[in-house]
């Protein structure tokens, strides 16, 4: 999940953080230590996985520790830089757009899981995110595959049917959004201008990213980035975006019924469904595509994380076997975490399970999980490089000015300059 999604975890079931499976006791012999965040999502899914494994491997025990995403990044960076492995876990969760920083900066720090796991079983774009010099290092976990969640009742009130938002462009969505605003009073989306998730979704749908392979900035001549910023500006200038300042404001925009649509990763599903009084009023369509960019598709990603085994682990073989046995082979496990946590995994075979094929009455009895799992197989892969965090900060710094009608060409120059300065 992305940074907006990580803020979500602060609002969800924090009481779980005190239960016994979050023990931070020192690992004993045969015990695998895991670091991950979010008690209601990652930790809950991992706890289910460990229970399934220990059922057939009773000599293996686990300590699943609740460590925030920022703490994980900081602790790994500090200890790997110092060459100190004491206290590091056997298995760690890392967000996909941050892993290349570690793989490229600390060669040999992680176990190449492609030596043991058939990576063709997983969505290609997830595997690509953690591939370095021909080896894949992750056990891919949750997908941030995107869709366009929308209030079908608002569209109907404006004279539109579900077919009218299938396989459209962003410019067409803007036209629809203006009608919806004029006829219903509801803005199209809400957005925190301190988050670039909207830009990421549009840009990655073309297979482009903020960086070129080799970590060269891909800003000035990036047609996908420029059009993504243009679409954002049109929406903001047209009054179609409700600006918000934090996670509470963001989720409140759609759970309260203020806005008509939510273009977002599949992980937002649980939050949308928390407004139980809106059941039957929502549907999901493929993401709109950019208009004039080569390779434009309706498929993209926002967020998602994967599991890694540290080379310093004294239980390395056990850790790899656990990930291979449950996370790479157990299709039934994926049905459970889909139902219980709303986690759409990256294992392609999981799509054949009953939970993925089930319809959802909240979304007008559409097979939303099957749709998302079909879309994730078509998400273009990108090379996140080592400076994605710096690039994202540079883009975010320009969003308020762009929303107010500022020059996009000037903004791209400023983004490029800030990124290059941070890369020195």
SULHUNOR-V636622 format. One record per run of one state. SS is the DSSP state (2 for helix, 1 for strand, 0 for the rest). FROM is the first residue (numbers start at 1). TO is the last residue. Records with the same first field share a line. If there is no record, write none. Layout:
BEGIN
SS=FROM-TO ; FROM-TO
END
This chain:
BEGIN
0=1-2 ; 10-13 ; 19-19 ; 23-30 ; 37-41 ; 57-60 ; 67-68 ; 83-90 ; 106-109 ; 111-112 ; 116-118 ; 123-123 ; 130-130 ; 133-134 ; 137-138 ; 141-141 ; 143-144 ; 158-161 ; 166-168 ; 185-186 ; 188-188 ; 193-196 ; 205-210 ; 213-215 ; 218-222 ; 238-240 ; 245-246 ; 256-258 ; 260-260 ; 274-275 ; 279-281 ; 286-288 ; 290-300 ; 302-304 ; 311-315 ; 328-330 ; 342-344 ; 346-346 ; 353-353 ; 358-359 ; 364-365 ; 367-367 ; 377-387 ; 404-407 ; 424-424
2=3-9 ; 14-18 ; 20-22 ; 42-56 ; 69-82 ; 96-105 ; 113-115 ; 119-121 ; 124-129 ; 152-157 ; 162-165 ; 170-184 ; 197-204 ; 223-237 ; 247-255 ; 266-273 ; 276-278 ; 316-327 ; 331-341 ; 348-352 ; 354-357 ; 361-363 ; 368-376 ; 388-403 ; 408-423
1=31-36 ; 61-66 ; 91-95 ; 110-110 ; 122-122 ; 131-132 ; 135-136 ; 139-140 ; 142-142 ; 145-151 ; 169-169 ; 187-187 ; 189-192 ; 211-212 ; 216-217 ; 241-244 ; 259-259 ; 261-265 ; 282-285 ; 289-289 ; 301-301 ; 305-310 ; 345-345 ; 347-347 ; 360-360 ; 366-366
END
